[in-house]
């Protein structure tokens, strides 16, 4: 009897320790967390926790089990490293919920972060062996924002080394990422690791970066939603750059609603990124107010055949024409085609090789193990396919002037280009322009000649305009394709309305069958 009462006393003491109540809940969960996390949404996960069906700890544990069961065993190879403190953070969030009964905007949202974002206490390499072991002292601004909103950094994802490739996601630190819909094909680059991981439900949402294509291309190739927002809306502080004059950080998710919730947290002025000063006074009280399923009705949308007819694959073209028909069926007024005066001449000579300047500044600012681009080359620690890129950035390095090779607010060529595009939109009275994100399906692994059809590089990176991609359907061999909406500067509200309305009407997003729900944490085959 004495032993019995002693046991009761010990249990009563442990019941007040952090994480204990969650352990008890874990044993009596009313739903299978593995079932919950596949194709999960922010709202769905948070509602399950509110209803006591599962805990945040269980959600994080379920994602970690999926990563362990699938990522390396299938050679998908989307994850470089998981956060060793993810479960501890989840337990703290469970305690927060029990104590306050309030949820921050991204409460218990496990995030997959591209490995060029600084993450305090977690290795950050930008895909390079030359950066192996680099652990930043503090988070990038965007990472800190999502953490402050209640999110959990779950893992760092593989990427094209130094973000050089829009076509593949190959790094010297982790190798090559494959496409979860068909492992014989590529996921595009450079945010291919984030895209593959989110498509395979290894995390709830993802963070990528887009210099020319790198959020939208991988999102298109992996049946995801990808937001390239207005240049200057989201801070790039603490992110290893490719070209700061073009770089955008942003969300990669399975739904427009989740991307919008991420944007709501990420947007805003940051003194550490001077470009964001342009966003002052241009950010609404919230972005979720624009999630209107009926927004297409009566909206004029322009078809940019200048891009969609660039030698399209027949099946991608068919999907695009079906998308136009779907827009019409939802009440949109389609203006087809839209012409942009002097388009071919204005789009020329927009790229500038500022990588050496930008990366050198990043390396010295954050105390990286290499101090500049020349030291990276001398180290020999890089994937062979980027050698020419590295050498070219030394040979062709430029610096900005007052009017050229600078940002979208000061570069005379970029301003002229943007004025032409937005001027055409005004002349035709359209809310947005549409075109396929890529005119071709994903290429086969190793088939560098097959990388063609990228439309993302042509307008938004240079004009600074926002461009969102979302699923448009599937082509050969179960390979996804994306539809892209281009908007005016800081008109994210309109793009949210249109993409959400299209998504709700079509529901093209499907999970990859190669990565089904785990049964008791065990792979049982496809469903």
C-alpha positions as CSV (number, residue, x, y, z in Angstrom):
1,X,0.0,0.0,0.0
2,X,2.8,2.4,0.8
3,X,4.4,1.7,-2.6
4,X,1.1,2.4,-4.2
5,X,0.7,5.9,-2.6
6,X,4.3,6.7,-3.4
7,X,3.6,5.9,-7.0
8,X,0.6,8.2,-7.0
9,X,2.7,11.0,-5.5
10,X,5.4,10.6,-8.2
11,X,2.7,10.6,-11.0
12,X,1.1,13.8,-9.5
13,X,4.5,15.5,-9.6
14,X,5.3,14.5,-13.1
15,X,1.9,15.7,-14.3
16,X,3.1,19.3,-13.8
17,X,6.3,18.8,-15.8
18,X,6.5,20.4,-19.4
19,X,5.4,17.9,-22.0
20,X,4.0,15.4,-19.7
21,X,0.3,16.2,-20.4
22,X,1.1,16.0,-24.1
23,X,2.6,12.5,-23.6
24,X,-0.7,11.4,-21.9
25,X,-2.7,12.9,-24.7
26,X,-0.6,11.1,-27.2
27,X,-1.8,7.8,-25.9
28,X,-5.5,8.7,-26.0
29,X,-5.5,10.6,-29.3
30,X,-8.9,10.2,-31.1
31,X,-7.4,10.4,-34.6
32,X,-4.3,9.1,-36.3
33,X,-1.8,11.9,-36.6
34,X,-0.4,10.3,-39.7
35,X,-3.8,10.6,-41.4
36,X,-4.0,14.2,-40.2
37,X,-0.7,15.5,-41.7
38,X,-1.0,14.2,-45.3
39,X,-2.4,17.1,-47.4
40,X,-3.0,19.0,-44.2
41,X,-3.9,22.7,-44.0
42,X,-3.1,25.2,-41.3
43,X,-6.7,25.5,-40.4
44,X,-7.2,21.7,-40.3
45,X,-4.2,21.1,-38.0
46,X,-5.2,23.9,-35.7
47,X,-8.8,22.8,-35.5
48,X,-7.7,19.2,-34.7
49,X,-5.6,20.6,-31.8
50,X,-8.5,22.8,-30.6
51,X,-10.8,19.8,-30.5
52,X,-8.3,17.7,-28.6
53,X,-8.0,15.1,-31.4
54,X,-4.2,15.4,-31.4
55,X,-1.4,17.5,-30.0
56,X,1.2,19.7,-31.6
57,X,3.8,17.2,-30.5
58,X,2.0,14.5,-32.4
59,X,1.8,16.6,-35.5
60,X,5.5,17.3,-35.5
61,X,6.3,13.7,-34.7
62,X,4.1,12.5,-37.6
63,X,6.0,14.7,-40.1
64,X,9.4,13.6,-38.7
65,X,8.3,9.9,-39.2
66,X,7.3,10.6,-42.8
67,X,10.7,12.2,-43.5
68,X,12.5,9.2,-41.9
69,X,10.3,6.7,-43.7
70,X,10.3,8.3,-47.2
71,X,13.0,10.9,-47.9
72,X,16.2,8.9,-48.1
73,X,14.6,5.4,-48.6
74,X,13.0,6.6,-51.8
75,X,16.0,8.8,-52.8
76,X,13.6,11.7,-53.0
77,X,16.4,13.6,-51.1
78,X,14.5,16.7,-50.3
79,X,15.7,17.2,-46.7
80,X,19.3,18.2,-45.7
81,X,18.8,18.3,-41.9
82,X,15.9,18.2,-39.5
83,X,15.6,20.5,-36.5
84,X,16.7,18.5,-33.3
85,X,14.6,20.9,-31.2
86,X,11.4,20.6,-33.2
87,X,9.7,18.3,-30.7
88,X,10.7,20.4,-27.8
89,X,9.2,23.4,-29.4
90,X,6.0,21.5,-30.1
91,X,5.7,20.6,-26.4
92,X,6.1,24.2,-25.4
93,X,3.4,25.1,-27.9
94,X,1.1,22.5,-26.4
95,X,1.7,23.9,-23.0
96,X,1.0,27.4,-24.4
97,X,-2.3,26.2,-25.8
98,X,-3.3,24.5,-22.5
99,X,-2.4,27.6,-20.5
100,X,-3.9,30.4,-22.7
101,X,-6.4,28.7,-25.0
102,X,-5.2,31.1,-27.7
103,X,-3.4,30.3,-30.9
104,X,-1.0,32.6,-32.7
105,X,-1.5,32.9,-36.5
106,X,0.9,30.1,-37.4
107,X,0.5,28.1,-34.2
108,X,2.0,24.6,-34.7
109,X,2.8,25.1,-38.3
110,X,5.8,22.9,-39.2
111,X,7.8,24.8,-41.8
112,X,10.3,23.4,-44.4
113,X,12.9,26.1,-44.9
114,X,15.1,26.3,-48.0
115,X,18.8,26.0,-46.9
116,X,19.7,29.5,-48.0
117,X,17.7,31.0,-45.1
118,X,19.7,31.7,-41.9
119,X,18.3,29.6,-39.1
120,X,19.8,30.1,-35.6
121,X,21.2,26.9,-34.2
122,X,20.7,24.9,-37.4
123,X,23.2,24.5,-40.2
124,X,22.8,26.9,-43.2
125,X,24.8,26.1,-46.4
126,X,23.0,27.4,-49.5
127,X,23.7,23.9,-50.8
128,X,27.5,24.2,-50.7
129,X,30.1,22.0,-49.0
130,X,32.1,25.2,-48.6
131,X,29.5,26.2,-46.0
132,X,29.3,22.9,-44.2
133,X,29.1,23.4,-40.4
134,X,28.0,27.1,-40.6
135,X,25.4,27.7,-37.9
136,X,24.1,31.3,-37.9
137,X,23.9,33.2,-34.7
138,X,20.4,34.5,-35.5
139,X,17.5,33.8,-37.8
140,X,16.7,35.5,-41.0
141,X,14.0,38.2,-40.6
142,X,11.4,35.9,-42.3
143,X,12.3,32.9,-40.2
144,X,12.0,35.0,-37.0
145,X,8.6,36.2,-38.2
146,X,7.1,32.8,-38.7
147,X,8.6,31.6,-35.3
148,X,7.1,34.6,-33.6
149,X,3.8,33.7,-35.2
150,X,3.9,30.2,-33.6
151,X,5.5,28.2,-36.4
152,X,8.1,25.4,-35.9
153,X,11.2,25.2,-38.1
154,X,11.0,21.5,-38.9
155,X,13.8,21.0,-41.4
156,X,16.1,22.6,-44.0
157,X,15.6,21.6,-47.6
158,X,17.9,20.8,-50.4
159,X,18.4,23.3,-53.2
160,X,20.3,24.1,-56.4
161,X,23.7,25.1,-55.1
162,X,23.9,28.8,-54.5
163,X,20.5,28.9,-56.2
164,X,22.2,28.8,-59.6
165,X,19.8,26.5,-61.5
166,X,16.1,27.0,-62.4
167,X,16.1,23.5,-63.8
168,X,17.5,21.1,-61.1
169,X,18.0,21.1,-57.4
170,X,21.5,19.6,-57.0
171,X,23.9,20.5,-54.3
172,X,27.3,19.4,-53.2
173,X,26.1,19.2,-49.6
174,X,23.2,16.8,-50.3
175,X,23.1,15.6,-53.9
176,X,20.0,15.7,-56.2
177,X,16.4,16.1,-55.3
178,X,13.8,14.2,-57.4
179,X,10.2,14.8,-58.2
180,X,7.7,13.0,-55.8
181,X,5.2,12.6,-58.6
182,X,7.6,10.6,-60.7
183,X,11.1,9.9,-59.3
184,X,12.6,9.7,-62.8
185,X,12.0,13.5,-63.3
186,X,13.3,16.7,-61.8
187,X,11.4,19.0,-59.4
188,X,12.9,22.1,-61.1
189,X,15.2,24.5,-59.2
190,X,16.4,26.1,-57.1
191,X,13.8,25.6,-54.4
192,X,13.2,22.0,-55.5
193,X,13.8,20.6,-52.0
194,X,11.1,22.7,-50.4
195,X,8.7,21.9,-53.2
196,X,9.3,18.1,-53.2
197,X,9.0,18.1,-49.4
198,X,5.8,20.0,-49.2
199,X,4.3,18.0,-52.1
200,X,5.1,14.8,-50.3
201,X,3.6,16.1,-47.0
202,X,6.9,16.2,-45.1
203,X,5.9,19.6,-43.6
204,X,2.8,21.8,-43.5
205,X,4.2,24.7,-45.5
206,X,7.5,25.8,-47.0
207,X,9.7,28.8,-47.6
208,X,11.5,29.3,-50.9
209,X,13.3,32.0,-52.8
210,X,12.7,33.2,-56.3
211,X,15.3,35.1,-58.3
212,X,13.9,34.2,-61.7
213,X,11.8,31.1,-61.3
214,X,12.8,29.3,-58.1
215,X,9.5,29.5,-56.2
216,X,7.2,29.3,-59.1
217,X,9.0,26.6,-61.2
218,X,9.3,24.1,-58.4
219,X,5.7,24.8,-57.3
220,X,4.5,24.2,-60.9
221,X,6.5,21.0,-61.2
222,X,5.1,19.7,-57.8
223,X,1.4,20.7,-58.0
224,X,1.9,23.5,-55.4
225,X,0.9,27.1,-54.9
226,X,3.9,29.5,-55.1
227,X,3.8,33.2,-54.4
228,X,6.4,35.5,-55.9
229,X,5.3,38.7,-54.3
230,X,6.1,42.3,-55.3
231,X,9.8,43.0,-55.0
232,X,10.0,44.9,-51.7
233,X,7.1,43.4,-49.9
234,X,9.0,40.7,-48.0
235,X,12.5,41.1,-46.4
236,X,15.5,39.2,-47.7
237,X,17.7,39.9,-44.7
238,X,19.7,36.8,-43.6
239,X,19.1,34.9,-46.8
240,X,22.1,33.9,-49.0
241,X,21.5,36.0,-52.2
242,X,21.8,35.2,-55.8
243,X,20.9,38.7,-57.2
244,X,19.5,41.0,-54.5
245,X,18.1,43.2,-57.3
246,X,15.8,40.3,-58.2
247,X,15.5,38.0,-55.1
248,X,12.2,37.4,-53.4
249,X,11.4,35.2,-50.4
250,X,8.0,33.6,-50.1
251,X,5.7,30.8,-49.4
252,X,5.3,27.4,-51.1
253,X,2.2,25.6,-50.0
254,X,-0.5,23.1,-51.0
255,X,-3.3,25.7,-51.0
256,X,-3.8,29.4,-51.7
257,X,-5.3,29.9,-48.3
258,X,-2.1,28.6,-46.6
259,X,0.1,30.7,-48.8
260,X,-2.0,33.8,-48.0
261,X,-1.7,33.1,-44.2
262,X,2.0,32.9,-44.6
263,X,2.1,36.1,-46.6
264,X,0.2,37.9,-43.9
265,X,3.0,37.1,-41.5
266,X,5.9,37.6,-43.9
267,X,5.0,41.0,-45.4
268,X,6.3,44.2,-44.0
269,X,9.1,46.8,-43.8
270,X,12.4,45.7,-42.4
271,X,15.1,48.3,-41.7
272,X,17.7,45.6,-42.5
273,X,16.4,45.4,-46.1
274,X,16.1,48.9,-47.5
275,X,14.0,47.7,-50.4
276,X,11.1,46.9,-48.1
277,X,10.7,50.6,-47.3
278,X,8.8,50.7,-50.6
279,X,6.0,48.6,-49.1
280,X,5.0,51.3,-46.5
281,X,1.3,52.2,-46.8
282,X,0.7,49.4,-49.4
283,X,0.0,46.5,-47.1
284,X,-3.7,45.8,-46.1
285,X,-4.8,45.1,-42.6
286,X,-4.9,41.4,-43.6
287,X,-4.7,39.4,-46.7
288,X,-7.1,36.6,-45.8
289,X,-10.0,38.9,-46.4
290,X,-9.4,38.5,-50.1
291,X,-10.0,34.7,-50.1
292,X,-13.2,35.0,-52.2
293,X,-14.3,31.9,-54.1
294,X,-16.5,34.0,-56.4
295,X,-13.9,36.6,-57.3
296,X,-13.6,35.5,-60.9
297,X,-17.2,36.5,-61.8
298,X,-17.1,39.7,-63.9
299,X,-13.3,40.0,-63.7
300,X,-11.3,40.8,-66.9
301,X,-8.3,38.6,-67.4
302,X,-5.7,38.9,-70.2
303,X,-4.1,35.9,-72.0
304,X,-0.4,36.5,-72.7
305,X,0.1,34.5,-75.9
306,X,3.5,36.1,-76.1
307,X,4.5,33.5,-73.5
308,X,2.0,30.7,-73.9
309,X,2.8,30.2,-77.5
310,X,6.6,29.8,-77.1
311,X,6.7,26.3,-78.6
312,X,4.4,24.7,-75.9
313,X,4.2,21.0,-75.3
314,X,0.8,19.8,-76.6
315,X,-0.4,18.5,-73.3
316,X,0.6,21.7,-71.4
317,X,-1.2,23.7,-74.1
318,X,-4.3,21.6,-73.7
319,X,-4.3,22.2,-69.9
320,X,-3.9,25.9,-70.5
321,X,-6.8,26.1,-72.9
322,X,-8.9,24.1,-70.4
323,X,-7.8,26.6,-67.7
324,X,-9.1,29.5,-69.8
325,X,-12.4,27.7,-70.3
326,X,-12.6,27.1,-66.6
327,X,-12.1,30.8,-65.9
328,X,-14.8,31.6,-68.4
329,X,-17.2,29.1,-66.7
330,X,-16.6,30.9,-63.4
331,X,-17.7,34.2,-65.0
332,X,-14.4,35.8,-65.9
333,X,-14.2,37.9,-69.1
334,X,-11.2,36.6,-71.0
335,X,-9.3,39.1,-73.2
336,X,-7.3,37.0,-75.7
337,X,-4.7,37.9,-76.7
338,X,-3.0,40.8,-74.9
339,X,-0.3,42.6,-76.8
340,X,2.5,44.6,-75.0
341,X,4.2,47.2,-77.2
342,X,7.9,46.7,-77.8
343,X,7.8,43.6,-75.6
344,X,10.7,41.8,-77.3
345,X,13.0,44.7,-77.1
346,X,12.1,45.8,-73.6
347,X,12.8,42.3,-72.1
348,X,16.3,42.3,-73.4
349,X,19.4,43.1,-71.3
350,X,17.6,42.9,-68.0
351,X,20.0,40.5,-66.2
352,X,23.1,41.8,-64.4
353,X,25.8,39.6,-62.7
354,X,25.8,41.0,-59.2
355,X,26.3,37.7,-57.5
356,X,29.9,38.3,-56.5
357,X,29.1,41.6,-54.8
358,X,26.0,40.3,-53.1
359,X,27.4,37.0,-51.9
360,X,30.6,38.5,-50.6
361,X,28.6,40.9,-48.5
362,X,26.5,38.1,-47.1
363,X,29.5,35.9,-46.3
364,X,31.3,38.7,-44.4
365,X,28.2,40.0,-42.6
366,X,27.3,36.7,-41.1
367,X,30.7,35.2,-40.4
368,X,30.5,32.3,-42.9
369,X,33.4,29.8,-43.1
370,X,34.4,31.3,-46.5
371,X,34.8,35.0,-47.0
372,X,34.2,35.6,-50.7
373,X,33.4,34.0,-54.1
374,X,37.1,33.5,-55.0
375,X,37.6,31.5,-51.8
376,X,34.6,29.3,-52.7
377,X,36.1,28.6,-56.1
378,X,39.6,27.9,-54.6
379,X,38.1,25.5,-52.1
380,X,36.9,23.1,-54.8
381,X,33.9,22.4,-52.6
382,X,31.0,22.7,-55.1
383,X,29.1,20.5,-57.4
384,X,30.8,20.2,-60.9
385,X,27.8,21.5,-62.8
386,X,28.1,25.0,-61.3
387,X,31.8,25.6,-62.1
388,X,31.0,27.7,-65.2
389,X,28.5,29.7,-63.2
390,X,31.1,30.5,-60.5
391,X,33.8,31.5,-63.0
392,X,31.4,33.6,-65.1
393,X,30.3,35.5,-62.0
394,X,33.9,36.5,-61.3
395,X,34.6,37.3,-65.0
396,X,31.4,39.2,-65.7
397,X,30.9,40.8,-62.2
398,X,29.3,44.2,-62.4
399,X,28.4,46.9,-59.8
400,X,25.3,48.9,-59.7
401,X,25.0,52.5,-60.9
402,X,22.4,55.1,-60.3
403,X,20.2,54.0,-63.2
404,X,21.3,50.4,-64.3
405,X,21.8,47.0,-62.6
406,X,20.0,48.2,-59.6
407,X,16.5,47.5,-58.2
408,X,13.1,47.7,-59.8
409,X,12.5,51.1,-58.4
410,X,15.6,52.8,-59.8
411,X,16.8,50.9,-62.8
412,X,15.7,52.8,-65.9
413,X,15.4,49.7,-68.1
414,X,13.3,47.9,-65.5
415,X,11.0,50.8,-65.0
416,X,10.4,51.1,-68.7
417,X,9.7,47.4,-69.0
418,X,7.2,47.6,-66.0
419,X,5.5,50.6,-67.4
420,X,4.9,48.8,-70.7
421,X,3.5,45.7,-69.0
422,X,1.3,47.6,-66.6
423,X,0.4,50.1,-69.3
424,X,-0.9,47.3,-71.5
425,X,-2.9,45.9,-68.5
426,X,-4.5,49.3,-68.0
427,X,-5.2,49.7,-71.7
428,X,-7.1,46.4,-71.9
429,X,-8.6,47.0,-68.4
430,X,-7.5,43.6,-67.1
431,X,-6.9,42.6,-63.5
432,X,-4.2,40.1,-64.3
433,X,-2.4,38.3,-67.1
434,X,-2.2,34.5,-67.3
435,X,0.2,32.0,-69.0
436,X,1.6,28.6,-68.2
437,X,4.3,28.7,-65.6
438,X,6.3,26.3,-67.8
439,X,5.3,25.5,-71.4
440,X,6.8,22.0,-70.9
441,X,6.5,19.2,-68.4
442,X,9.4,18.5,-66.0
443,X,12.5,17.1,-67.7
444,X,14.0,13.6,-67.0
445,X,16.8,13.4,-64.4
446,X,20.1,14.0,-66.2
447,X,18.5,15.3,-69.4
448,X,19.9,18.8,-69.5
449,X,18.7,19.2,-73.1
450,X,15.1,18.6,-71.9
451,X,15.0,21.7,-69.7
452,X,12.8,24.0,-71.7
453,X,9.6,26.1,-71.4
454,X,10.3,28.3,-68.4
455,X,8.1,31.4,-68.6
456,X,8.8,32.6,-65.1
457,X,12.1,34.3,-65.9
458,X,10.8,36.7,-68.4
459,X,8.7,39.4,-66.7
460,X,8.2,39.5,-62.9
461,X,11.9,39.2,-61.9
462,X,12.7,42.3,-63.8
463,X,9.6,44.4,-63.5
464,X,9.2,43.6,-59.8
465,X,5.6,42.7,-60.2
466,X,3.9,39.9,-58.3
467,X,3.3,36.5,-60.0
468,X,1.5,33.6,-58.4
469,X,1.4,30.0,-59.7
470,X,-1.1,27.3,-58.8
471,X,-1.9,23.8,-60.1
472,X,-3.3,23.5,-63.6
473,X,-3.5,19.7,-63.9
474,X,-1.2,16.8,-64.9
475,X,0.5,15.8,-68.1
476,X,2.4,12.7,-69.2
477,X,3.5,10.2,-66.5
478,X,1.6,12.0,-63.8
479,X,3.7,15.2,-64.1
480,X,2.1,18.4,-62.8
481,X,1.8,21.7,-64.6
482,X,1.1,25.2,-63.3
483,X,-1.0,28.3,-64.2
484,X,0.6,31.7,-63.5
485,X,-1.2,35.0,-62.7
486,X,0.8,38.2,-63.1
487,X,-0.5,41.3,-61.3
488,X,0.4,45.0,-60.8
489,X,2.8,46.2,-58.2
490,X,1.5,45.5,-54.7
491,X,-1.7,44.1,-56.0
492,X,-1.4,40.8,-54.1
493,X,-5.1,41.2,-53.0
494,X,-6.3,40.8,-56.6
495,X,-4.0,37.8,-57.2
496,X,-5.2,36.2,-54.0
497,X,-8.8,36.6,-55.1
498,X,-8.3,35.2,-58.6
499,X,-6.0,32.3,-57.7
500,X,-8.2,31.2,-54.8
501,X,-11.4,31.4,-56.9
502,X,-9.7,29.3,-59.6
503,X,-8.4,26.8,-57.1
504,X,-11.8,26.4,-55.4
505,X,-13.5,25.9,-58.8
506,X,-11.0,23.3,-60.2
507,X,-9.3,21.5,-57.3
508,X,-6.4,20.3,-59.4
509,X,-4.1,19.6,-56.5
510,X,-3.5,15.9,-55.9
511,X,-1.1,14.2,-53.5
512,X,1.7,12.1,-55.1
513,X,0.7,8.4,-54.8
514,X,4.3,7.3,-54.1
515,X,4.0,8.9,-50.6
516,X,0.8,7.6,-49.0
517,X,-0.3,7.8,-45.4
518,X,2.0,5.8,-43.1
519,X,0.2,3.0,-41.1
520,X,1.5,3.0,-37.5
521,X,4.6,4.8,-38.8
522,X,5.3,2.0,-41.4
523,X,5.4,2.2,-45.2
524,X,2.7,-0.2,-46.5
525,X,2.8,0.6,-50.2
526,X,0.8,3.0,-52.4
527,X,-3.0,3.5,-51.9
